[in-house]
Amino acid sequence: MTKKRVTLADVARLAGLSTTAASMILTGRPDTRLSADAHAKVHAAAASLGYRPNVAARALRTDKSRLIAFISDYVATTRFASGLIRGALAAAEEAKHVMLVLETGGEPAREIQALEAALDRQVDGVIFAAMRAREVFVPDLPINVPTVMLNGTSARFPVSVLPDEYRGGEQAVALLKAAGINDGIVLLGHNAEQEAGLFRSESIAQRFAGIRAAMQSAGMTFLAELSCWNWEPSHGYELTRKQLKTARPRAILCLNDRLAFGAYQALGEAGLEVPDDVALVSFDNDELASYLRPGLTTIGLPHEDMGRRAVELLLSDANAPELVTMPIIERGSLPRA
């Protein structure tokens, strides 16, 4: 048997007040002059009856649904980038908004479906998020609500939130200098295509640019630049093994932590100690970085801060992009100067 929906009139009747008074109390109107006793009666009646406000009707009255759409490619199901969602969810909750998470697998047709579903629900804003920083595909549909690109960019929407990769590159070189290492440095993971070629990644290009600018400013040069297309442990392992046959570096600057994992393995097999024989610094702060021995010093990706900032910009009607500082996580892979 279907139960009858509890209405505002039912709450008012049980509380012994008018429907208008009950509405003012339940919507939190600041200008109400109703007594504390009246407030208590209305809230008690609502709780007793299990009253739930009609959100759709409220949205029509206020022009605010208190819903945010978070449309991503693989972020929701990817451990590495899940911090983007955690940060956004926390900020949405603090702002008393509900976040709808829609994942598309990067397929244009599903992107369109997700956006249409969000707009049909009268969301207050849309966040388009990418697992890896890139130009984000935005369906060619009218979007008349605030829109923010998270870990990506769009020519159509100027507001974006990205990690400050250029500064991160500078910080990595500064860590080497602070450890007293000015030469014998190998760059592991150089990728010309991602830096400036057909498959250019803006974030990776900025990371390279920051590293190169800091090296040039300090009058430092690389002993070698080891190139590979994929940044996986196996590539870090093989490239480090080959480098050790040519010349032993004093330090390896890895473009991501997974390359560093492989480098650790190759150094260990060669009987070399980190950081006494070869130091390492890397990027991303993969959760496994702290389990290496010694722990890997790395420049982290501030995913939670980025997710939080995306919601804050969305709700503040911002109109400019923002870079989020990449934190330095110092462990034991660099010597103390």
C-alpha positions as CSV (number, residue, x, y, z in Angstrom):
1,M,0.0,0.0,0.0
2,T,1.4,3.4,-1.0
3,K,1.7,5.9,1.8
4,K,0.5,9.4,1.3
5,R,3.3,12.0,1.0
6,V,3.6,14.2,4.0
7,T,2.9,17.8,3.1
8,L,3.9,21.1,4.6
9,A,0.2,21.6,5.6
10,D,0.5,18.3,7.7
11,V,3.5,19.7,9.5
12,A,1.8,23.0,10.2
13,R,-1.4,21.3,11.4
14,L,0.5,19.1,13.9
15,A,2.6,22.1,15.1
16,G,-0.6,24.2,15.5
17,L,0.7,26.9,13.3
18,S,-0.1,28.3,9.8
19,T,1.4,26.8,6.7
20,T,3.2,30.1,6.0
21,A,4.8,30.1,9.5
22,A,5.9,26.5,9.1
23,S,7.4,27.3,5.7
24,M,9.3,30.3,7.0
25,I,10.8,28.1,9.8
26,L,11.7,25.1,7.7
27,T,13.3,27.3,5.0
28,G,15.4,29.1,7.5
29,R,14.1,32.6,6.7
30,P,16.3,35.0,8.7
31,D,13.6,37.7,8.9
32,T,11.0,35.6,10.8
33,R,9.9,36.9,14.2
34,L,8.4,33.6,15.3
35,S,9.3,32.4,18.8
36,A,11.8,29.7,19.7
37,D,8.9,27.6,20.9
38,A,7.3,27.8,17.5
39,H,10.6,26.8,15.8
40,A,10.8,23.8,18.2
41,K,7.2,22.7,17.5
42,V,7.6,22.9,13.7
43,H,10.9,20.9,13.7
44,A,9.5,18.3,16.1
45,A,6.4,17.9,13.9
46,A,8.5,17.6,10.7
47,A,10.7,14.9,12.4
48,S,7.7,13.0,13.8
49,L,6.0,12.9,10.4
50,G,9.1,12.2,8.4
51,Y,8.5,15.4,6.3
52,R,10.9,16.0,3.4
53,P,10.7,19.2,1.4
54,N,9.9,19.2,-2.3
55,V,13.3,20.1,-3.7
56,A,12.1,20.5,-7.2
57,A,9.4,23.0,-6.1
58,R,12.0,24.9,-4.0
59,A,14.3,25.1,-7.0
60,L,11.5,26.6,-9.1
61,R,10.9,29.2,-6.3
62,T,14.5,30.1,-5.6
63,D,16.1,29.4,-9.0
64,K,18.6,27.3,-7.1
65,S,18.6,23.5,-7.0
66,R,21.7,23.2,-4.8
67,L,22.9,20.5,-7.2
68,I,26.4,20.5,-8.8
69,A,27.2,18.2,-11.7
70,F,30.7,16.6,-11.7
71,I,31.3,15.1,-15.2
72,S,34.5,13.1,-15.6
73,D,36.2,10.7,-18.0
74,Y,37.7,8.2,-15.6
75,V,38.2,10.1,-12.4
76,A,35.5,8.3,-10.4
77,T,36.9,4.9,-10.9
78,T,40.6,5.7,-10.9
79,R,42.5,5.5,-7.6
80,F,45.2,7.9,-8.7
81,A,42.8,10.8,-9.4
82,S,40.1,10.1,-6.8
83,G,41.3,12.9,-4.7
84,L,39.7,15.3,-7.2
85,I,36.3,13.9,-6.2
86,R,37.0,13.8,-2.5
87,G,37.9,17.5,-2.4
88,A,34.9,18.5,-4.5
89,L,32.5,16.5,-2.4
90,A,33.9,18.0,0.8
91,A,33.5,21.5,-0.5
92,A,30.0,20.8,-1.9
93,E,28.9,19.5,1.4
94,E,30.2,22.5,3.3
95,A,28.3,24.7,0.9
96,K,25.2,22.6,1.5
97,H,25.1,21.3,-2.1
98,V,24.7,17.8,-3.4
99,M,27.1,16.7,-6.1
100,L,26.0,14.4,-9.0
101,V,29.0,12.4,-10.2
102,L,28.7,11.3,-13.8
103,E,31.5,9.3,-15.6
104,T,31.7,9.0,-19.3
105,G,34.8,6.9,-20.1
106,G,35.9,9.7,-22.3
107,E,33.3,8.9,-25.0
108,P,31.7,11.9,-26.7
109,A,28.2,10.4,-26.9
110,R,28.3,9.7,-23.1
111,E,29.6,13.2,-22.5
112,I,26.5,14.6,-24.2
113,Q,24.2,12.2,-22.3
114,A,25.8,13.2,-19.0
115,L,25.5,16.9,-19.7
116,E,21.9,16.6,-20.8
117,A,21.0,14.7,-17.7
118,A,22.7,17.3,-15.5
119,L,21.0,20.2,-17.2
120,D,17.6,18.5,-17.1
121,R,18.0,18.5,-13.3
122,Q,18.6,22.2,-13.2
123,V,22.0,22.0,-11.7
124,D,23.6,25.2,-10.3
125,G,26.9,24.5,-12.1
126,V,29.0,22.0,-14.0
127,I,32.5,20.8,-13.3
128,F,34.2,18.9,-16.2
129,A,37.1,16.8,-14.7
130,A,39.9,14.9,-16.5
131,M,42.0,12.2,-15.0
132,R,45.1,13.6,-16.9
133,A,45.4,17.3,-17.6
134,R,44.4,18.0,-21.1
135,E,42.0,19.9,-23.4
136,V,38.6,18.8,-22.2
137,F,35.8,17.9,-24.7
138,V,32.7,19.9,-23.9
139,P,29.6,19.0,-25.8
140,D,28.2,21.7,-28.1
141,L,25.1,22.3,-26.1
142,P,23.9,25.6,-24.5
143,I,25.3,25.7,-20.9
144,N,23.8,28.7,-19.0
145,V,25.2,27.9,-15.6
146,P,28.7,28.4,-14.2
147,T,31.2,25.9,-15.6
148,V,34.7,25.0,-14.4
149,M,37.3,22.8,-15.9
150,L,39.1,20.6,-13.3
151,N,42.5,19.3,-14.3
152,G,41.9,20.4,-17.8
153,T,41.2,23.4,-20.1
154,S,38.6,24.5,-22.6
155,A,38.7,27.3,-25.1
156,R,35.0,27.7,-24.5
157,F,35.2,28.1,-20.7
158,P,38.1,30.1,-19.2
159,V,37.8,29.0,-15.6
160,S,40.0,26.1,-14.9
161,V,41.9,24.5,-11.9
162,L,45.3,23.0,-12.6
163,P,48.3,22.0,-10.6
164,D,51.2,24.6,-10.9
165,E,53.4,22.2,-12.8
166,Y,55.9,24.9,-13.8
167,R,56.6,25.8,-10.2
168,G,56.7,22.1,-9.4
169,G,59.5,21.6,-11.9
170,E,61.4,24.5,-10.4
171,Q,60.9,23.0,-6.9
172,A,62.3,19.6,-8.0
173,V,65.6,21.3,-9.2
174,A,65.7,23.4,-6.0
175,L,65.5,20.2,-3.9
176,L,68.6,18.9,-5.8
177,K,70.5,22.1,-5.3
178,A,69.6,22.2,-1.6
179,A,71.0,18.7,-1.3
180,G,74.3,19.9,-2.7
181,I,73.8,18.2,-6.1
182,N,74.6,20.5,-9.0
183,D,75.9,18.0,-11.6
184,G,75.6,14.4,-12.7
185,I,71.8,14.7,-12.9
186,V,69.9,12.4,-15.2
187,L,66.4,13.3,-16.4
188,L,64.3,10.1,-16.5
189,G,61.2,10.1,-18.7
190,H,61.9,12.8,-21.2
191,N,59.1,12.7,-23.8
192,A,59.4,15.1,-26.7
193,E,55.9,14.3,-28.0
194,Q,54.3,15.2,-24.7
195,E,56.5,18.3,-24.2
196,A,55.9,19.9,-27.6
197,G,54.8,17.3,-30.2
198,L,51.6,15.8,-31.6
199,F,50.6,14.4,-28.2
200,R,51.5,17.5,-26.2
201,S,50.2,17.6,-22.6
202,E,50.0,21.1,-21.2
203,S,50.8,20.0,-17.7
204,I,53.8,17.9,-18.8
205,A,55.0,20.7,-21.0
206,Q,54.8,23.0,-18.0
207,R,56.6,20.5,-15.8
208,F,59.4,20.3,-18.4
209,A,59.5,24.0,-18.8
210,G,59.9,24.6,-15.0
211,I,62.7,22.1,-14.8
212,R,64.6,23.5,-17.7
213,A,64.2,27.1,-16.6
214,A,65.5,26.2,-13.1
215,M,68.4,24.2,-14.5
216,Q,69.4,27.1,-16.9
217,S,69.1,29.7,-14.1
218,A,71.4,27.7,-11.9
219,G,73.9,27.0,-14.7
220,M,73.2,23.3,-14.5
221,T,73.0,20.8,-17.3
222,F,71.8,17.2,-17.4
223,L,74.3,14.3,-17.6
224,A,71.7,12.6,-19.8
225,E,68.0,12.8,-20.8
226,L,66.5,9.3,-20.9
227,S,63.4,9.2,-23.2
228,C,60.4,6.9,-23.0
229,W,56.8,7.0,-24.1
230,N,55.2,5.4,-21.1
231,W,56.1,6.2,-17.5
232,E,55.8,2.8,-15.9
233,P,58.2,1.0,-13.5
234,S,59.5,-1.3,-16.2
235,H,60.6,1.7,-18.3
236,G,62.3,3.3,-15.3
237,Y,64.1,0.0,-14.6
238,E,65.4,-0.6,-18.1
239,L,66.5,3.0,-18.7
240,T,68.3,3.2,-15.4
241,R,70.1,-0.1,-16.1
242,K,71.3,1.2,-19.4
243,Q,72.4,4.4,-17.9
244,L,74.5,2.7,-15.3
245,K,76.4,0.9,-18.0
246,T,77.4,4.2,-19.5
247,A,78.0,6.5,-16.5
248,R,76.7,6.5,-13.0
249,P,74.6,9.5,-12.2
250,R,74.7,11.4,-8.9
251,A,71.0,11.9,-9.0
252,I,68.0,10.9,-11.1
253,L,65.1,13.4,-11.6
254,C,62.1,11.2,-12.5
255,L,59.1,12.6,-14.3
256,N,56.8,10.5,-12.2
257,D,56.9,8.1,-9.2
258,R,56.3,5.0,-11.2
259,L,59.5,5.6,-13.2
260,A,61.2,6.1,-9.8
261,F,60.0,2.7,-8.6
262,G,61.8,1.0,-11.5
263,A,64.9,3.1,-10.9
264,Y,65.0,2.0,-7.3
265,Q,65.0,-1.7,-8.5
266,A,67.8,-1.2,-11.0
267,L,69.9,0.7,-8.5
268,G,69.4,-2.0,-5.8
269,E,70.4,-4.8,-8.3
270,A,73.6,-2.8,-9.1
271,G,74.5,-2.6,-5.4
272,L,73.9,1.1,-5.2
273,E,72.4,2.8,-2.2
274,V,69.8,5.6,-2.3
275,P,70.6,8.4,-1.5
276,D,74.3,7.9,-0.7
277,D,75.3,6.6,-4.1
278,V,72.4,7.9,-6.3
279,A,69.7,10.4,-5.1
280,L,66.2,10.5,-6.5
281,V,63.4,13.1,-6.7
282,S,60.2,12.6,-8.5
283,F,56.6,13.8,-9.1
284,D,53.0,12.8,-8.2
285,N,53.2,11.4,-4.6
286,D,51.8,8.0,-5.6
287,E,50.7,6.2,-2.4
288,L,53.4,3.6,-2.8
289,A,56.1,6.3,-2.7
290,S,56.1,6.2,1.1
291,Y,56.6,2.4,1.2
292,L,60.0,2.5,-0.7
293,R,63.1,2.2,1.5
294,P,64.2,4.9,1.8
295,G,60.9,6.7,1.1
296,L,60.8,8.7,-2.1
297,T,60.9,12.5,-2.0
298,T,58.4,13.8,-4.5
299,I,56.4,16.8,-5.7
300,G,52.8,15.8,-5.1
301,L,49.7,16.4,-7.2
302,P,47.3,18.5,-5.1
303,H,44.1,16.6,-6.2
304,E,42.0,17.2,-3.1
305,D,42.8,20.9,-3.0
306,M,42.1,21.2,-6.7
307,G,38.7,19.5,-6.3
308,R,37.8,21.7,-3.4
309,R,38.9,24.8,-5.3
310,A,36.8,23.9,-8.4
311,V,33.6,23.9,-6.3
312,E,34.6,27.2,-4.6
313,L,35.2,28.9,-7.9
314,L,32.0,27.4,-9.3
315,L,29.9,28.9,-6.5
316,S,31.6,32.2,-6.5
317,D,31.1,32.9,-10.2
318,A,34.8,33.3,-10.8
319,N,36.0,34.1,-14.3
320,A,39.7,33.3,-14.4
321,P,41.9,30.1,-14.2
322,E,43.7,29.1,-11.1
323,L,46.9,27.2,-10.4
324,V,47.2,25.1,-7.2
325,T,50.6,24.7,-5.5
326,M,52.1,21.3,-5.7
327,P,53.3,20.2,-2.2
328,I,56.8,19.0,-1.5
329,I,56.8,15.6,0.3
330,E,60.3,15.1,1.7
331,R,61.3,11.6,2.6
332,G,64.7,9.9,2.4
333,S,65.8,9.7,-1.3
334,L,67.8,13.0,-1.2
335,P,70.9,13.4,1.0
336,R,71.1,16.1,3.6
337,A,73.4,18.9,2.6
